[in-house]
Amino acid sequence: MKTMKNKNIFLCFSILLLFLFCSVSFAKVPENKNEKIDNTKEEKEGQQRKEIGEFKIAQIGSKIEDFLLENKDGHLVKLSNFKGKVAILFFWLPIYENCDKKDCTNKYSIMELNKIKSFYEDLNTDKLIIITITRGKDKVEKEKAKAIFEENNFDFHLLFDPQLKVAQYFWATPQPALHLVDKNMVLKTPVEFPRGSTINSIDVKFGSLKFKDLVVSLLAGNNINEEKILYPILGEKLPSISLEDLNGKKFVIDKVANGKILILIFWHYTCPHCLKELPLIQKYYLKNKDTKDIEVVGIVSAENKEAEKLIEQRIKENSLTFLNLVDRAKKTSKILNEYRIFGVPTILLVDKKGIVKHEISGYHEDTEKIIDGMINSMN
């Protein structure tokens, strides 16, 4: 049973602080979407705000915005120029950021570009195009990107996005990041806002569905089940991953329930909606832990020791008595990737056999009622 179909991608903007590890710094946007632009400010700033608009983010299943970008030959092209073909969008940087080494070439991006090249050559079709988009903030970055293309014989489209408007729209951070667009310019991959993209390779999977499979399916003219991409873990067995609590004790998540129904809540210590949701989960847990045979586990990211202190404070403030485990991944999070958690708060309901049955995204005042109905349907 699919639940919460309209997944709200604007979950807990404050979690964005967690992902400042990304190598690309996006343009500043208005803090208040409804704020009026001060006409006395510089024309350039006003134009920038106008172009960014209300901080639009692409959405799976919707037609993408048409951007005007410079190609490697210095000509301006629109993304709509590529309409009529399936397109892989590859966001990358030719040079590592904040690198003090002699050679700062971004070898990881080149490796992924070579994978795409092999995949493209194996398909041997003119129905697919590869559009690579890099920042090109100055002549050095542009020339480096062009040199990489020439040295590796990449016969792809190379476009420059110096103000990172396109990268921001697709929330392509950290880079490299990939997206897939059909021949009608409709986006077929999820935009993971505010978490940051985990689609960083053509080898990535959405549950059992591979990115490569999506490409082949679109080329064959087949429809893609977008819900399976957005909720790939539903109907699957919960992956077995170990995390520690704040005291350093290790737990295997899928073993914690020990034959009970498991309620997993992913939260963040800076997320206001999470802090509203947690007391509701605690209340439901105390009321039903013995009668409904349930176990609750919270999973919260902590990038350093200071974050762990804040997590401990939030747990005490909300009198949480259920187990909370800490995801200490500093960059790519294994659990968020494998469980395909795109934002917080997110709740997963796992049955007694370890199968993920329901997913609830975002804060809901009637969370207790929603969970109760779902659990009753699982018994």
Secondary structure, DSSP 8 states (H G I E B T S, - for coil): -----S--S---GGGGGGGTTSS-------SSTT----TTS-HHHHHHHHHHTTT----TTSB----EEEETTS-EEEGGGGTTSEEEEEEE-SB-TT--SS--B-HHHHHHHHHHHHHHHHH--SSEEEEEEE---SHHHHHHHHHHHHHHT--SEEEE-TT-HHHHHTT--SSSEEEEE-TTSBB-S---TTT-----STT-EETTEEHHHHHHHHHTT----HHHHHSTTTTSB----EEE-TT--EEEHHHHTTTSEEEEEEE-TT-HHHHHHHHHHHHHHHHHTTTTTEEEEEEEE-SSHHHHHHHHHHHHHTT--SEEEEE--SSS-HHHHHTT--SSSEEEEE-TTSBEEEEEES--TTHHHHHHHHHHHH-
